[in-house]
């Protein structure tokens, strides 16, 4: 079951052609990531805070 996320914000690295991702937060701290092309109706990836930190670390390290 998908959680209820709020405070969605668009990535600072979004492309001007509309290919963007948004990040939101659930009440329990779960991080949600979705594609803006679906206008909020598409699937949402869900990360724990620890998973999100590891994901960002890997991306920033070029992995």
C-alpha positions in Angstrom: 0.0 0.0 0.0 1.3 3.4 -0.9 1.7 5.9 1.9 0.3 9.4 1.9 3.2 11.7 1.0 3.2 15.5 1.4 5.5 18.5 0.8 6.4 17.3 -2.7 9.3 19.2 -4.3 10.8 19.0 -7.7 14.5 18.1 -8.0 16.9 20.9 -8.5 18.5 18.9 -11.3 15.2 18.7 -13.3 15.4 19.1 -17.1 13.7 22.0 -18.8 11.9 19.6 -21.1 9.7 18.4 -18.3 11.6 15.2 -17.4 11.6 15.6 -13.6 11.3 13.8 -10.4 9.6 14.9 -7.2 10.4 14.0 -3.6 7.9 13.9 -0.8 7.8 12.8 2.8 5.2 10.6 4.6 4.2 11.1 8.3 6.5 8.2 9.4 9.5 9.7 7.6 9.4 7.5 4.6 10.7 9.3 1.4 8.6 9.0 -1.8 10.0 9.6 -5.3 7.8 10.0 -8.3 7.9 11.1 -12.0 6.3 14.4 -12.7 5.0 13.2 -16.1 2.2 11.3 -14.3 0.8 14.4 -12.5 0.8 12.6 -9.2 -1.1 9.5 -10.4 1.9 7.3 -11.3 3.8 4.9 -9.1 5.9 6.1 -6.1 9.2 4.6 -5.0 9.4 4.4 -1.2 12.7 4.7 0.8 13.4 4.6 4.5 15.6 7.5 5.6 18.6 5.2 5.8 17.9 3.9 2.2 17.5 7.4 1.0 20.8 8.5 2.5 22.6 5.5 0.9 20.9 6.2 -2.4 22.0 9.9 -2.4 25.5 9.0 -1.3 25.9 6.5 -4.2 24.5 9.0 -6.7 26.8 11.8 -5.5 29.8 9.4 -5.6 29.1 8.8 -9.3 27.7 5.2 -8.8 
